[in-house]
């Protein structure tokens, strides 16, 4: 370990709140799907800042848009019209079939606003219609409302009491969801593909039936597309594969290719529940983040990256499945497009992560047995081949 990284670790230990389990690596430069650490070593990035760097690092058109906007105007208050914000809302409205947009800074803020909007809407009809239903192993964020909707006790431990009005049902069990919905249910919130817990797609049939149940009981359906949206699965929203529509959608992560931004989309009827003063965000929808998001949407379209995600993602999943048949290292491959998860045969995910980093491959370990891959949508088959070489080498080091 170099003196430079040792000094960085020491300063972090002395000055930072230790809420991240950091790895002993630090990156200083990126280009496309490549990263270089502070010692100059090159890495293939198959994590993309956890689904954030949608177009790859230092994309020229995003850099130009950020630079141009920073030289012009970065921020005014939301009590004034902000041209790129309105333009971004219009673009998202086109992509979502006419939904309205509200902007914030992150995914957890987007889900917090989505929960507030759902309850505010339902309060017009019944003041007791407040419950939010989510499913086990979900992850919706770390602020209190989003955390209460996150059906993983490990994230809530030590932060109680949690806000009331949240119920959890078993993932993928439509009978459990049907039983849980009552006259007190305001909304159901679902990730079409659960990311944080290891990339677990909810079946299309489940999403379709959930939509039917919500319609039947006058319950709102919220799709958390923070990780699975923005074309990552080959469609702009992952729930489009099931042919269903949401009442509310939350977006963030890849929306501005690394510039912090979140968005809540809602149907016209639901959106009317928010009036001036109902909700707000000082930095939400500022000139800089919206300019970056507009440029990101341009590149996503102009470079046919959703189609690329479909094709290269299918190739990657096929390569993993071939390896699964040829070895005993992995037991399951899951995902859609370039949102891919792997179950290892042994609980060695963190060891594989560290070995992969030594091989020059950035990925994510989830729990003891799962690996998660969320590369930029710009990767190609050659990048997949190189990633497979490095992944196999890492696993050989861990389990020779």
Residue, then its C-alpha position, 0 to 999 in steps of 0.5 A: x500500500x502506497x504512502x499516498x493511500x495510507x495518508x488518505x486512510x489516516x486522515x479519513x480515520x481522524x476527520x470523517x464520521x465512519x459510516x462507510x465501510x471503505x475499501x483501501x482504494x482511491x480513484x483519481x481519474x475516469x474515462x468511459x468504463x475505466x478508472x485509475x487509482x491515485x497510484x495510476x493503476x487502471x480498473x474496469x468499472x462494472x459498478x458505475x458508482x452503484x448505477x450512477x455513472x450511466x454514460x461512463x466517466x467524463x463523458x464529453x457531452x456531459x462535461x460540456x453541459x456542466x461547464x457551460x451551465x457553471x459558467x452561466x448560472x448554477x442556482x436560483x430559488x425555486x420561487x422563480x422559473x428555472x428554464x432547464x428544470x422546466x425543460x427536464x420536466x417536459x422530457x420526463x413527461x414525454x418518457x413517462x406518458x404525461x406524468x408531472x415532475x418534482x425534483x430533489x437531490x437523491x433517491x431517498x429524497x425522491x422516495x420520501x416525497x413519493x410517500x408524502x405525495x401518496x398520503x396527501x392524495x389519499x387524505x382527500x378521500x379518507x384521513x385514515x388511508x395512510x398505510x404504505x406497503x413494501x416487500x421484504x428485502x426492499x431498499x428505499x433509502x435512509x431518511x425516516x420515511x424511506x427507511x421505514x419503507x425499507x423492509x430490512x431490519x438491519x438498516x432500522x436497528x438503533x434508529x427507532x422508533x420508526x414512523x408508523x403506517x408501514x407494512x411489509x409482505x413477502x417479496x413475490x407473494x401476490x397472495x400476501x400482498x392481496x391480504x395486506x391491502x386494506x381500507x387503510x392502505x394508501x400506496x404500495x411501493x415496489x422496486x421492479x428489480x430489487x438492487x441493494x439486496x442482490x438484484x432480484x427481479x419481481x416477475x412481470x406477472x406479479x407487477x401486473x397483478x399488483x397493478x390490478x389490486x391497487x386499482x381494485x382497492x383505490x390504492x396508489x402504486x409507486x415504482x421505485x426506479x432509482x436503480x433500475x430506471x434510466x434505460x438500465x434494463x433496456x427500457x427507460x423504466x424497468x416496469x415497462x417490461x411488464x406493460x403496467x403503469x405507475x401512479x408515482x415513480x421515483x428516479x435518481x442515480x443515473x439521471x445526471x450521470x453523477x451530478x446529484x439529482x432525484x425526481x418524483x413523477x406522478x400522474x396529473x391527478x395524483x400530482x394535484x395533491x401537492x400545492x405551494x407549500x406542500x413540499x420543497x427542496x432548496x437545491x432540487x432542480x437547480x440549473x446545474x443538475x438539470x443541465x447535466x440531466x438533459x445532456x444525459x437524456x440526449x446521450x442516452x437517446x443519441x447513442x442508442x444506449x438502451x438498445x446497447x444495454x439490452x444486447x450487451x446485458x444479454x451477452x454478459x448474462x449468457x457468459x455468466x450462465x456458461x461459466x455457471x455450467x462449466x464450474x461450481x463457482x456460482x449457482x444463479x445468475x439474475x437480472x435484465x439488461x445491465x443490472x446483473x446479480x450473481x449468487x456464489x456457491x460459497x459465502x465469499x463475496x467480500x473476498x471475491x470483491x477484494x480479489x477482483x479489485x486487485x485484478x483491476x475489476x470494480x464490482x459490488x459484494x452484497x451480503x455474504x454470497x451475492x455479487x452485483x454488476x451495474x456498469x455504464x451502459x456504454x460498455x461493449x462485448x469486449x469489456x464483458x470478455x475482459x470482466x469475465x477474465x478478471x472475475x474468473x481470476x479473482x475467484x481462482x485466487x479465493x478458491x483455487 
